[in-house]
Amino acid sequence: MTDDDQSQPLGTDHSPDNRPESPKRPLKIAKLFDEAEAGANRTMGQNPRTIQRYLLAIEYIGTRFSGAQQQAPNCRTVVGVLQNAFHKFIGQPVSIFCSSRTDAGVHALSNVCHVDVERISKRKPSEVLPPHEPSVVKKAVNHFLQKHEGDITIIDVRCVAADFHARYKAQERTYFYRILSGPEHLSTFEKGRAWHVPEELDLPAMQKACKILVGLHDFSSFRASGCQAKSPIRNLDELNVIEVFPSPYFPSAKEREIQNSACSESEGQSCNFNKNKVEWSVGEASLGFGMRRRHRCFVVTARARSFLYHQVRLLVGAIKSVGTGDFTVSDVERILEAKTVTANGPMAPACGLYLAHVKYDLP
């Protein structure tokens, strides 16, 4: 979980990821550099601005990192890996600043960072060139990211003003939390991607609990003891839970039969099969040998301008406890009014949490 209010600037990471750049550049990426530099040389008379700030949207698998921000020298972090890739791309160190720091095990569908890059000619180190186009930055840095673990990818790049800050300019953050419910062992493909709850969950009760927590409140009962935010007051714009199809999802024989039948009845027209009409259950008696029973999958969505330290995971922990019957909806009201985290239950593990989106006012 992130703490958006106490994030610190993320400087250079001296982790093992910052290994010296290989003197041999792959032909493909070298060609990309050469073409970009040739184009820049044709515009040198235009007095280019020397430093360009880029806004980066990135996705990553949180279980592969010791969190997003710079930590101890031997820790592999999101920032450290990104800085290493940029170093290989431009030949000089950079500092990455994230909109939201995520703990070890927390994933990102789209976290946002900014970085300042001064482009120096590789042929003439004393010559400053116009900035790279965002598409070049995305392609080149992803090349170096994918050469190694491939567990982090830049999904979007944009040029922004020199005073644009990924953290302070963020208007809203959205998190998803995935819960898989059912007695079966968790699928190998879901390990580290969701919270496995063996008990059945009461969806209507969890939805009622969410309604109590939405809005402007003192969330002292939903922030970890190490939180350094000045105020526990937060406005939770959205908190809800819905049931969705399990993922990764592969259709059963029955579902394929229903879909094929629906398409046949359309008589050549576009098949608009609504998969939500197909029911599934944990205890299907008709499963053949070797067919896995599916878990029920629930997704909690939390949206606000900023969150307290571990707030989302503590919210999900309370909601899950309502779903299993360990808490009542009235208990959630009592916990909120208590204004102390000791009144709350255990928080949800990091593995089910995803930073989904960071909203900005961009031109």
N, C-alpha and C positions, 0 to 999 in steps of 0.2 A: 504494500500500500504506500502511497506517496504522502508527503507532507508538503503541500504546495506553498505554505507560508513560511517555512523555515529552510527552504532549499538554499544552498550556498552556491556561489559561482564555481563552476567545475573547471579546474585548471588542468594543466598537463598531467597526464597519468604516466608514472614511470614503471608501469607493470611490464611483465614479460612480453606483452603484446607489442611493445615498442621496440621491436628488433630492427637492426640496421637494414636499410633498403638494399635490395639486391641490385648489383650493377647491371644486370641483364633484364631489360624490360621486354615483356612479350610483344611480339610484332603488332598484334591487334591494338593494344593500348598505346604503343609507341606511335603508331600511325595516327591515332586519335589526337595525341599531343601535337604531332608535327603539323597536322592539318589545321588545328586550332591556332597554333603559333604563327603559321604562315598567314592566316587570315588576319591575325592581330597586327602583324608587321605592316600590312597594307593600310592600317588605320592609325599608325603611330603619330601622325601629324595632328590628331584630334585632341591632344592633351587629355588622355584618359584619367579617370579617377583611379588611384592606385589600389585602394582597399575596397573590397566589396563584401557586404554582409549577406549571407545566404540563410534562408529559413529552410530547415530540413524536416520532413516528416519521415519517421523511421518505424519499422516493425521489428520485433525481436522475441525470441523464446526466453522467458525470464529464468527458467531453470538452468540455463547455461551460463548465467552471470551472477556475480556477487553483488547485484544491484546495479543501478544506473550510474551513480556518481562515483567520483574518484575516492578510493579508499587506501588500504595498505598496499605497499608495493607489489606484493605477490597475488593480489586479487584481480581476477579478470572482470572488468566492468564494461558496460555499454559505452561510456565515454572514452575509456582507454582504447577499445577496439576501433571506434570511430576516428579518434585522433591519430592512431597509427595508420589507418587507411588514408587519411588526408595527407599525412606526412609523406607517404609513399607517392601520392599523386602529385603534390606540389613541391616536394623536396625541402620543406621546412615545417617546424612544429606549429600547431594551432591549438587554440583553446575552445572547447565545446561547452555551451551553456544550455541546459535543458529546461523545458517548461515545467516538468514534473519529474521528481526523482522517484524511482520505483525500487522497492526492496528486492532482495534475492528471491527468485521464484515467481515474481510478478511479471506478467507478459505485457506487451504493448502491440495493439493493432495499429496505433498511430500516436506515438509520442513525438514531440516537436522540439527541435534544438536550433540554435543559431551559431554561426561560425563566421569569423572575419578572415578573408583570404586576400593576400597581396600576391599578385601573379608576377613572378620573376622569370625572365627568359632563361631556359635551360642552356641555350647556346651562348648567350651573353649575360652572365649573372648580374652585370651592372645595369641591365636594361629592364625597365618595368613595362609590362604589357597590359592591354585592356583586360578586364575581368573575363573569365570563362562564362559561357552561356550556361544557364541552369541545367539544360539537358546534357551538356558535357560533364558537368560536375556529377550528376546522378550516374551516368554511365561509367565514368572513370572510377569513382569511389566504390561503386558496387562491384566493379571488377576486382578490386583488391579485397573487398569484404568476402566475396564468394570464393576467392582462392583458398581460403582457410576453412573455418568452421561453417560458414554460410548460414549462421543463426541470427543474423541481423541484416536488414535490407533497407536502403533508402527508397521510399515509395514516391516522394515528391520533393521538388526543390524550387525555391522562388527567391528572386532578388528582393531585398527589403532595404529600407533606409538605415543609415548608420546608427540611428538611435532606437531602432526597433529591438525590443528585448523579448525573447521567447517566453520568459516567465511572467514578466510584469504586464505584458500586453495581452495575455490570455484572458478571455472573457468568460470562458466556461470550459469545464472538463467533464467528460462522461466516462464512467467505468461500467464494465459488465462483470458479473460474477457467475460462473457456471457451477451448478450442483447436479450430480448424478445420483439418483435414488434407486435403491434396490439391493437385494441380498447377494447377488452375483458378484464375483470378484471383478474389479475394474479391468477393462480391456487394456492390453498392452499399448494400444494406440492412444489411450486417454491418460496414461500415467503422467502426472505432472501437469495436466491440462484442466483438471476439474477437481472439486471436492467430492469424494465418494461418501455418501450417507446411506448406510444399509437400511435404515428405517424408511417406511412410507412417509410422505410429507403431505400435510393438509394445505393445499394451495389456497382455498378461500381464507383460512385463518392467517396465512402469511401475508396475503394481500391486505387484510384489515390492519395488521401490524404496520405495514408500510405507510398506510394513510395517517397513522398517528405521528410518524416521524417526519413527514413532509412539511416543509415550511421553515420559518425562522425560529430557532430554538437555541438554548444553551446545551451544547452537546458534550458537556464535561464527562458524562457517563459513556461517551463513545469516542474517547481519545486516549491513547496510550499514555502511561505515566511519563514517558520521555518526551512528550510533546512540548515544544518551545514556542508555540504560537501565543501571541499576546492575549488573544481573546478566544474563548470557546464558543462564541456566538457564530453560527453559520446559517445561511439560508439554503436549505436543501430543496432545489427546484423540482426534482423528480426522484422518486424511489418507488419502484414497482417490481413485481416478479410475475413471470409468465412461464408456462410450460411450452417447450419447443421440441421438435424432433431431435433425437439423439444425433450426435455428430462425432466421428464420421458416420454418415448414413448410407446404407446400401439396402435397396428394396428387397423384401422377402418375395417368395414365389407367389403368395396371395396378392401382395400389392402390385406385382408385375402383371398378374392376371387382370386385376381391376383396371389398371392403367391401360393395358392393351385393349380391353373391352371398351373402355371409354373412348379410346381413339378410333376404334372400329365403328362405333356408333356415330361418330362425327362425319362419316361418309366423305373422307378426303379433305375435310376442312381442318383448320389448325386445331390441334389437340390442346385444349386448355384444362389439363387435369389438375384438380385442386388436391394436392397431397395432404392437406390438413384434414380432409374428410376420411382419411385412412386411419384406423385406430390401431394402436399397438399396446402391448401390456408386458409387464415383467415376467409373468408366469404363463406364457403361451404353451398350451398342452400339445399343440400340433407340430411343434418344432421337431425336425428330424435330427438324426445323429450328427454331431459336429456343428450344429447351428446355435450360436450364442443368443441367450435371452437378453433383451435390451433393457437398459436402465431407463427410468424416466429422467428427463433432462429439464432443469429449471434454470432460467437466467434472471438474475437480479440486475436492474439498471439503476445506477445512482448518478445524478447530474447536479452540479453546482459550480459556482465560480471557483471555489477552492474548498479543500478538505483538510481536516485535522489529521494528525499523525495516527495512522491505522483506523481512521474513522469508518471507511467502507467495510473493512474486515470485521469490525466490531458490530456494525449494523447488520451485516449478513449473519454473523454468529447468533444474534438475538432473533432474527427472522427465522433462521433454521430451527432454533429451539422452540419457537411457536409452532412450526410445522411438525415437529416430532411430539409435541405435547408437553415438553419440559417447561415451557413458559406458556402463559396465557396472554391474550391481547392486553389485559389489564396489567400484567406484569411488565409489559413494555412501557406502558404509561408510568408505572412506578419507577422503573429504571431511569427513564428520561428525567423525571422530577427529582430523583435522588442527587443528580449532578455530581456523581462520583463513579469512576470506572469500577470500583470494587463492588458496586451494586449490580454490575453486568455479568454475563456469563462469559465463557471462552470465545475468543474471536476466531473467525474462519481462517484456515490456512492460506498461505500466499498463492498456492498453485492454481486456484480457480479464478484469480483476479486478473482482469485485462483492462489496461488503459485504452479506451476505444477511440476517443476523439478529443482534440483540444481546439476550441473555437476562437477565431480572431476576426477582427474587422479589417479585412484585406481588400485593397482596391481591385 
